[in-house]
Amino acid sequence: MNLQIIAEIAKNLKELRTKRGLSIAELAEKAGTTKQTISYLENCERTPSFETGLKIAQALGVTAEELAYGEKKNEENE
């Protein structure tokens, strides 16, 4: 996977998690994964599997596309 994409996922993951007021542990529990996995992903130390990415996106209330590329902007706000 392209390093730029991995970095973008990491940035978006941390941004989405903090915007929702979730700790790493809380997100890990909601997504059915470990704190270490979330931490590794946020620090670009691992690439999420497709399944893990979907679970995290669902736990954050976003699509996998939004996790990878950022939340969609409301057209009225652009």
Chimera marker file (.cmm) of the C-alpha trace (Angstrom):
<marker_set name="trace">
<marker id="1" x="0.000" y="0.000" z="0.000" r="1" g="1" b="0" radius="0.5"/>
<marker id="2" x="1.199" y="3.489" z="-0.831" r="1" g="1" b="0" radius="0.5"/>
<marker id="3" x="2.859" y="5.227" z="2.139" r="1" g="1" b="0" radius="0.5"/>
<marker id="4" x="0.923" y="8.417" z="1.439" r="1" g="1" b="0" radius="0.5"/>
<marker id="5" x="-2.370" y="6.515" z="1.737" r="1" g="1" b="0" radius="0.5"/>
<marker id="6" x="-1.232" y="4.872" z="4.996" r="1" g="1" b="0" radius="0.5"/>
<marker id="7" x="-0.321" y="8.286" z="6.404" r="1" g="1" b="0" radius="0.5"/>
<marker id="8" x="-3.699" y="9.696" z="5.341" r="1" g="1" b="0" radius="0.5"/>
<marker id="9" x="-5.562" y="6.812" z="7.002" r="1" g="1" b="0" radius="0.5"/>
<marker id="10" x="-3.527" y="7.342" z="10.181" r="1" g="1" b="0" radius="0.5"/>
<marker id="11" x="-4.298" y="11.076" z="10.218" r="1" g="1" b="0" radius="0.5"/>
<marker id="12" x="-7.989" y="10.544" z="9.530" r="1" g="1" b="0" radius="0.5"/>
<marker id="13" x="-8.270" y="7.782" z="12.121" r="1" g="1" b="0" radius="0.5"/>
<marker id="14" x="-6.820" y="9.932" z="14.874" r="1" g="1" b="0" radius="0.5"/>
<marker id="15" x="-8.867" y="12.962" z="13.821" r="1" g="1" b="0" radius="0.5"/>
<marker id="16" x="-12.126" y="11.007" z="13.710" r="1" g="1" b="0" radius="0.5"/>
<marker id="17" x="-11.420" y="9.278" z="17.020" r="1" g="1" b="0" radius="0.5"/>
<marker id="18" x="-10.617" y="12.489" z="18.867" r="1" g="1" b="0" radius="0.5"/>
<marker id="19" x="-13.517" y="14.370" z="17.227" r="1" g="1" b="0" radius="0.5"/>
<marker id="20" x="-15.832" y="11.739" z="18.681" r="1" g="1" b="0" radius="0.5"/>
<marker id="21" x="-14.218" y="11.971" z="22.099" r="1" g="1" b="0" radius="0.5"/>
<marker id="22" x="-13.021" y="8.371" z="22.105" r="1" g="1" b="0" radius="0.5"/>
<marker id="23" x="-9.853" y="7.105" z="23.714" r="1" g="1" b="0" radius="0.5"/>
<marker id="24" x="-7.785" y="4.505" z="21.899" r="1" g="1" b="0" radius="0.5"/>
<marker id="25" x="-9.110" y="1.880" z="24.334" r="1" g="1" b="0" radius="0.5"/>
<marker id="26" x="-12.736" y="2.898" z="23.750" r="1" g="1" b="0" radius="0.5"/>
<marker id="27" x="-12.388" y="2.764" z="19.977" r="1" g="1" b="0" radius="0.5"/>
<marker id="28" x="-10.603" y="-0.578" z="20.163" r="1" g="1" b="0" radius="0.5"/>
<marker id="29" x="-13.439" y="-2.020" z="22.235" r="1" g="1" b="0" radius="0.5"/>
<marker id="30" x="-16.121" y="-0.655" z="19.884" r="1" g="1" b="0" radius="0.5"/>
<marker id="31" x="-14.254" y="-2.013" z="16.850" r="1" g="1" b="0" radius="0.5"/>
<marker id="32" x="-13.489" y="-5.400" z="18.399" r="1" g="1" b="0" radius="0.5"/>
<marker id="33" x="-9.739" y="-4.981" z="18.173" r="1" g="1" b="0" radius="0.5"/>
<marker id="34" x="-6.873" y="-4.112" z="20.520" r="1" g="1" b="0" radius="0.5"/>
<marker id="35" x="-5.485" y="-0.815" z="21.788" r="1" g="1" b="0" radius="0.5"/>
<marker id="36" x="-2.171" y="-1.764" z="20.215" r="1" g="1" b="0" radius="0.5"/>
<marker id="37" x="-3.771" y="-2.134" z="16.795" r="1" g="1" b="0" radius="0.5"/>
<marker id="38" x="-5.365" y="1.313" z="16.956" r="1" g="1" b="0" radius="0.5"/>
<marker id="39" x="-2.113" y="2.831" z="18.222" r="1" g="1" b="0" radius="0.5"/>
<marker id="40" x="-0.046" y="1.142" z="15.499" r="1" g="1" b="0" radius="0.5"/>
<marker id="41" x="-2.487" y="2.367" z="12.838" r="1" g="1" b="0" radius="0.5"/>
<marker id="42" x="-2.489" y="5.939" z="14.131" r="1" g="1" b="0" radius="0.5"/>
<marker id="43" x="1.313" y="5.957" z="14.148" r="1" g="1" b="0" radius="0.5"/>
<marker id="44" x="1.690" y="4.483" z="10.624" r="1" g="1" b="0" radius="0.5"/>
<marker id="45" x="3.326" y="1.360" z="12.043" r="1" g="1" b="0" radius="0.5"/>
<marker id="46" x="0.839" y="-1.007" z="10.406" r="1" g="1" b="0" radius="0.5"/>
<marker id="47" x="-1.569" y="-1.116" z="7.511" r="1" g="1" b="0" radius="0.5"/>
<marker id="48" x="-5.129" y="-2.079" z="8.438" r="1" g="1" b="0" radius="0.5"/>
<marker id="49" x="-6.571" y="-5.226" z="6.936" r="1" g="1" b="0" radius="0.5"/>
<marker id="50" x="-9.760" y="-4.692" z="4.960" r="1" g="1" b="0" radius="0.5"/>
<marker id="51" x="-11.813" y="-6.298" z="7.743" r="1" g="1" b="0" radius="0.5"/>
<marker id="52" x="-10.193" y="-4.214" z="10.486" r="1" g="1" b="0" radius="0.5"/>
<marker id="53" x="-10.623" y="-1.025" z="8.472" r="1" g="1" b="0" radius="0.5"/>
<marker id="54" x="-14.327" y="-1.749" z="8.016" r="1" g="1" b="0" radius="0.5"/>
<marker id="55" x="-14.805" y="-2.481" z="11.727" r="1" g="1" b="0" radius="0.5"/>
<marker id="56" x="-13.033" y="0.727" z="12.729" r="1" g="1" b="0" radius="0.5"/>
<marker id="57" x="-14.997" y="2.786" z="10.215" r="1" g="1" b="0" radius="0.5"/>
<marker id="58" x="-18.252" y="1.303" z="11.500" r="1" g="1" b="0" radius="0.5"/>
<marker id="59" x="-17.247" y="1.989" z="15.120" r="1" g="1" b="0" radius="0.5"/>
<marker id="60" x="-16.560" y="5.616" z="14.149" r="1" g="1" b="0" radius="0.5"/>
<marker id="61" x="-19.825" y="5.925" z="12.223" r="1" g="1" b="0" radius="0.5"/>
<marker id="62" x="-18.179" y="6.583" z="8.864" r="1" g="1" b="0" radius="0.5"/>
<marker id="63" x="-17.649" y="4.691" z="5.633" r="1" g="1" b="0" radius="0.5"/>
<marker id="64" x="-14.360" y="3.010" z="4.792" r="1" g="1" b="0" radius="0.5"/>
<marker id="65" x="-13.919" y="5.675" z="2.112" r="1" g="1" b="0" radius="0.5"/>
<marker id="66" x="-14.285" y="8.437" z="4.709" r="1" g="1" b="0" radius="0.5"/>
<marker id="67" x="-11.743" y="6.699" z="6.947" r="1" g="1" b="0" radius="0.5"/>
<marker id="68" x="-9.294" y="6.528" z="4.057" r="1" g="1" b="0" radius="0.5"/>
<marker id="69" x="-9.901" y="9.948" z="2.492" r="1" g="1" b="0" radius="0.5"/>
<marker id="70" x="-11.514" y="12.057" z="5.224" r="1" g="1" b="0" radius="0.5"/>
<marker id="71" x="-15.071" y="12.959" z="6.066" r="1" g="1" b="0" radius="0.5"/>
<marker id="72" x="-17.218" y="14.291" z="3.254" r="1" g="1" b="0" radius="0.5"/>
<marker id="73" x="-17.848" y="17.985" z="3.402" r="1" g="1" b="0" radius="0.5"/>
<marker id="74" x="-21.415" y="19.177" z="3.379" r="1" g="1" b="0" radius="0.5"/>
<marker id="75" x="-21.938" y="20.730" z="-0.076" r="1" g="1" b="0" radius="0.5"/>
<marker id="76" x="-23.587" y="23.762" z="1.516" r="1" g="1" b="0" radius="0.5"/>
<marker id="77" x="-20.406" y="24.454" z="3.536" r="1" g="1" b="0" radius="0.5"/>
<marker id="78" x="-18.034" y="24.379" z="0.579" r="1" g="1" b="0" radius="0.5"/>
<link id1="1" id2="2" r="1" g="1" b="0" radius="0.2"/>
<link id1="2" id2="3" r="1" g="1" b="0" radius="0.2"/>
<link id1="3" id2="4" r="1" g="1" b="0" radius="0.2"/>
<link id1="4" id2="5" r="1" g="1" b="0" radius="0.2"/>
<link id1="5" id2="6" r="1" g="1" b="0" radius="0.2"/>
<link id1="6" id2="7" r="1" g="1" b="0" radius="0.2"/>
<link id1="7" id2="8" r="1" g="1" b="0" radius="0.2"/>
<link id1="8" id2="9" r="1" g="1" b="0" radius="0.2"/>
<link id1="9" id2="10" r="1" g="1" b="0" radius="0.2"/>
<link id1="10" id2="11" r="1" g="1" b="0" radius="0.2"/>
<link id1="11" id2="12" r="1" g="1" b="0" radius="0.2"/>
<link id1="12" id2="13" r="1" g="1" b="0" radius="0.2"/>
<link id1="13" id2="14" r="1" g="1" b="0" radius="0.2"/>
<link id1="14" id2="15" r="1" g="1" b="0" radius="0.2"/>
<link id1="15" id2="16" r="1" g="1" b="0" radius="0.2"/>
<link id1="16" id2="17" r="1" g="1" b="0" radius="0.2"/>
<link id1="17" id2="18" r="1" g="1" b="0" radius="0.2"/>
<link id1="18" id2="19" r="1" g="1" b="0" radius="0.2"/>
<link id1="19" id2="20" r="1" g="1" b="0" radius="0.2"/>
<link id1="20" id2="21" r="1" g="1" b="0" radius="0.2"/>
<link id1="21" id2="22" r="1" g="1" b="0" radius="0.2"/>
<link id1="22" id2="23" r="1" g="1" b="0" radius="0.2"/>
<link id1="23" id2="24" r="1" g="1" b="0" radius="0.2"/>
<link id1="24" id2="25" r="1" g="1" b="0" radius="0.2"/>
<link id1="25" id2="26" r="1" g="1" b="0" radius="0.2"/>
<link id1="26" id2="27" r="1" g="1" b="0" radius="0.2"/>
<link id1="27" id2="28" r="1" g="1" b="0" radius="0.2"/>
<link id1="28" id2="29" r="1" g="1" b="0" radius="0.2"/>
<link id1="29" id2="30" r="1" g="1" b="0" radius="0.2"/>
<link id1="30" id2="31" r="1" g="1" b="0" radius="0.2"/>
<link id1="31" id2="32" r="1" g="1" b="0" radius="0.2"/>
<link id1="32" id2="33" r="1" g="1" b="0" radius="0.2"/>
<link id1="33" id2="34" r="1" g="1" b="0" radius="0.2"/>
<link id1="34" id2="35" r="1" g="1" b="0" radius="0.2"/>
<link id1="35" id2="36" r="1" g="1" b="0" radius="0.2"/>
<link id1="36" id2="37" r="1" g="1" b="0" radius="0.2"/>
<link id1="37" id2="38" r="1" g="1" b="0" radius="0.2"/>
<link id1="38" id2="39" r="1" g="1" b="0" radius="0.2"/>
<link id1="39" id2="40" r="1" g="1" b="0" radius="0.2"/>
<link id1="40" id2="41" r="1" g="1" b="0" radius="0.2"/>
<link id1="41" id2="42" r="1" g="1" b="0" radius="0.2"/>
<link id1="42" id2="43" r="1" g="1" b="0" radius="0.2"/>
<link id1="43" id2="44" r="1" g="1" b="0" radius="0.2"/>
<link id1="44" id2="45" r="1" g="1" b="0" radius="0.2"/>
<link id1="45" id2="46" r="1" g="1" b="0" radius="0.2"/>
<link id1="46" id2="47" r="1" g="1" b="0" radius="0.2"/>
<link id1="47" id2="48" r="1" g="1" b="0" radius="0.2"/>
<link id1="48" id2="49" r="1" g="1" b="0" radius="0.2"/>
<link id1="49" id2="50" r="1" g="1" b="0" radius="0.2"/>
<link id1="50" id2="51" r="1" g="1" b="0" radius="0.2"/>
<link id1="51" id2="52" r="1" g="1" b="0" radius="0.2"/>
<link id1="52" id2="53" r="1" g="1" b="0" radius="0.2"/>
<link id1="53" id2="54" r="1" g="1" b="0" radius="0.2"/>
<link id1="54" id2="55" r="1" g="1" b="0" radius="0.2"/>
<link id1="55" id2="56" r="1" g="1" b="0" radius="0.2"/>
<link id1="56" id2="57" r="1" g="1" b="0" radius="0.2"/>
<link id1="57" id2="58" r="1" g="1" b="0" radius="0.2"/>
<link id1="58" id2="59" r="1" g="1" b="0" radius="0.2"/>
<link id1="59" id2="60" r="1" g="1" b="0" radius="0.2"/>
<link id1="60" id2="61" r="1" g="1" b="0" radius="0.2"/>
<link id1="61" id2="62" r="1" g="1" b="0" radius="0.2"/>
<link id1="62" id2="63" r="1" g="1" b="0" radius="0.2"/>
<link id1="63" id2="64" r="1" g="1" b="0" radius="0.2"/>
<link id1="64" id2="65" r="1" g="1" b="0" radius="0.2"/>
<link id1="65" id2="66" r="1" g="1" b="0" radius="0.2"/>
<link id1="66" id2="67" r="1" g="1" b="0" radius="0.2"/>
<link id1="67" id2="68" r="1" g="1" b="0" radius="0.2"/>
<link id1="68" id2="69" r="1" g="1" b="0" radius="0.2"/>
<link id1="69" id2="70" r="1" g="1" b="0" radius="0.2"/>
<link id1="70" id2="71" r="1" g="1" b="0" radius="0.2"/>
<link id1="71" id2="72" r="1" g="1" b="0" radius="0.2"/>
<link id1="72" id2="73" r="1" g="1" b="0" radius="0.2"/>
<link id1="73" id2="74" r="1" g="1" b="0" radius="0.2"/>
<link id1="74" id2="75" r="1" g="1" b="0" radius="0.2"/>
<link id1="75" id2="76" r="1" g="1" b="0" radius="0.2"/>
<link id1="76" id2="77" r="1" g="1" b="0" radius="0.2"/>
<link id1="77" id2="78" r="1" g="1" b="0" radius="0.2"/>
</marker_set>
